[in-house]
Amino acid sequence: MDNNYLDFTISFFSKLNVGSNIINPTTPLSTKVDLGLRNAIVGADNTTILSFKDIDTDFVRKNIIYLMTDRFDCHYIFIPIPSDSEENLIILGPYITINSGINRTNELCHKNKIPEALVPFMHQYYATLPCLKDSSIIENYLLTVGEHIYGPGNFRLEYLRQNSDEDTAYITYMDANTGTDDIMARLEYRYELEEKVIDAISRGDFNSAMHYSTDQALRNIDNRSSNTLRSQKNNLLAFNTVCRKGAQKGNVHPIHLDEMSRRMAIKIENMASPDQDREVHREILKRYCTMVQHQSTSGYSPTMQRVINYVSQHLFETELTLQSTATALALNKSYLATLFKKETEKTFTEFVNSKRIDHGIFLLNTTNQQIQDIASSCGIPDVTYFTRIFQREKGMSPSQYRKMLLQ
């Protein structure tokens, strides 16, 4: 296939977790096209693209791009490949346009008269499919790319919808391994993505974590609730757990992990609309990555990690000193002072002030507390002194930093 726009289209939909296959319209469809669905619930058949009802049998030569919805409410796109010698096409799909839920899947199974023994498989199948809700974006994309592939006015979009088939003879039982290869591959891919998200968060790498976590394979996990908002909340609660694992891998102390996890769970449960999903997803990720950047003890010796964790737990104490810390951890004061300079290139006081400002940033990111209260929580009751240290460390005042977060 020598067409940059077709290559780009395959790559574009791949980013959305939508598969692609190049086929000849007269050849029986591979089980890969529908991820093994029909093979699993009906058995092998010789169906071809041209056997679909109402399809133009000469659509490849006529440059007709089809948007097809099958009887199981799975969506596909048929794109003819321009060629003087062969009549081939790209099939993109399957994908869904409405989030799969337990009630919706049961309704589809009932409409298609699918046996009860196959319903659990159908729930698993729909849960692996990407959900592309905005059909207008896909249509406009196809109109745009079609102009470049075939030329303006030399193609058209058409729509096909399969009706339920009363005469379908379904398999009445299912072997544990039947038709699951493609589904298992997608599940494995999902867990690979999850590991990449965890690894990115452990480094405080927001951009990489955002890239992997917005993959469709991770955005449609929970389908147990018939309520869309509840499903979105369940997905975000699961995502909150993934983020906590990432921060834990980044050597953030459990005291910070527990506080962040609790705050994010409250934010999730306070969601009033499914439309808040992306905003909350981004905020959760941003806060965990920021926490890793400021609270991680990676790179320090075991002794220094103990010291840093102790300091983090006692930042609110105004009398936190080198002597009090050395005594609490049964360390020599001079040794501790030398260790600080060696591993942090700061004195104890400089390090504590730096951690207090980091904690202040954490609170500015995760709470709506007044700056006076944040200063006190950081062990600096004098808000003027806190502001001066903050300005020196970050190049802006706490108020300016908070305004920046709201932009």
MOCORSUL-V181375 format. One record per pair of residues at least 4 apart in sequence whose C-alpha atoms are under 6 Angstrom apart, sorted by the first residue. I is the first residue (numbers start at 1). J is the second residue. D is the distance in Angstrom with one decimal. If there is no record, write none. Layout:
I	J	D
I	J	D
This chain:
4	8	6.0
8	12	5.9
13	18	5.2
14	18	5.1
16	216	5.6
17	216	5.8
18	93	5.4
19	92	5.7
19	93	5.4
20	91	5.5
20	92	4.5
21	90	5.6
21	91	5.2
22	89	5.6
22	90	4.5
23	88	5.6
23	89	5.7
24	88	4.5
25	49	5.2
26	48	5.9
27	48	5.8
28	46	5.0
28	47	5.3
28	48	4.6
29	48	5.4
31	36	4.7
32	36	5.9
35	182	5.4
36	179	5.2
38	42	5.2
39	43	4.2
39	44	5.1
40	178	5.8
40	179	4.5
41	170	5.7
41	171	5.4
42	170	4.6
42	171	5.4
50	57	5.7
59	63	6.0
59	64	5.1
60	80	4.8
63	80	5.9
63	155	4.9
64	155	5.7
64	156	5.2
64	157	5.9
65	78	5.6
65	79	5.0
65	157	4.9
66	77	5.7
66	78	5.0
66	157	5.9
66	158	5.0
66	159	5.6
67	76	5.9
67	77	4.7
67	159	4.9
68	75	5.7
68	76	5.1
68	159	5.8
68	160	4.6
68	161	5.8
69	73	5.7
69	74	5.6
69	75	4.5
69	161	4.8
70	74	5.5
70	161	5.8
70	162	4.8
71	162	5.0
71	163	5.3
71	164	5.3
74	94	5.7
74	95	5.7
74	96	5.4
75	94	5.3
75	95	5.2
75	96	5.9
76	92	5.5
76	93	4.6
76	94	5.4
77	91	5.6
77	92	5.0
78	90	5.8
78	91	4.8
79	89	5.4
79	90	5.1
80	89	4.2
81	88	5.6
81	89	5.0
95	129	5.5
95	130	5.2
95	131	5.9
96	131	4.8
97	131	5.2
97	132	5.0
97	133	4.5
100	223	5.8
101	223	4.4
101	224	6.0
101	226	5.3
102	224	5.4
102	226	5.7
103	226	5.5
109	113	5.9
109	114	5.0
112	164	5.6
130	216	5.4
142	146	5.7
146	150	5.8
147	151	4.5
147	152	4.6
150	154	5.8
180	184	5.8
190	217	5.6
197	209	4.8
197	212	5.9
198	246	4.0
200	205	5.1
200	208	6.0
200	209	5.1
201	205	5.7
201	246	5.0
201	289	5.5
202	246	4.8
202	247	5.1
202	249	5.4
202	250	3.9
204	289	4.3
204	292	5.3
204	293	5.3
206	210	5.9
206	289	5.8
209	213	5.9
222	231	5.8
222	235	5.8
225	231	5.7
229	274	4.9
236	240	6.0
247	252	5.8
247	292	5.8
248	252	5.4
250	296	5.9
251	296	5.1
251	297	5.4
251	298	5.7
252	295	5.6
252	296	4.5
254	258	5.8
257	261	6.0
291	295	5.6
292	296	5.0
294	358	5.7
297	305	5.8
300	304	5.8
300	305	5.9
311	315	5.8
315	378	5.5
315	379	5.5
316	377	5.1
316	378	4.7
316	379	3.8
317	379	5.1
318	379	4.8
323	333	6.0
326	330	5.8
326	331	4.7
326	333	5.4
340	344	5.5
341	345	4.5
341	346	5.0
341	347	5.7
346	350	5.7
346	351	5.8
356	378	5.2
357	390	6.0
363	367	5.4
372	383	5.6
375	380	5.2
375	381	5.8
375	383	5.8
376	380	5.1
376	381	4.4
383	387	6.0
387	397	5.9
390	394	5.8
391	395	4.8
391	396	4.7
391	397	4.9
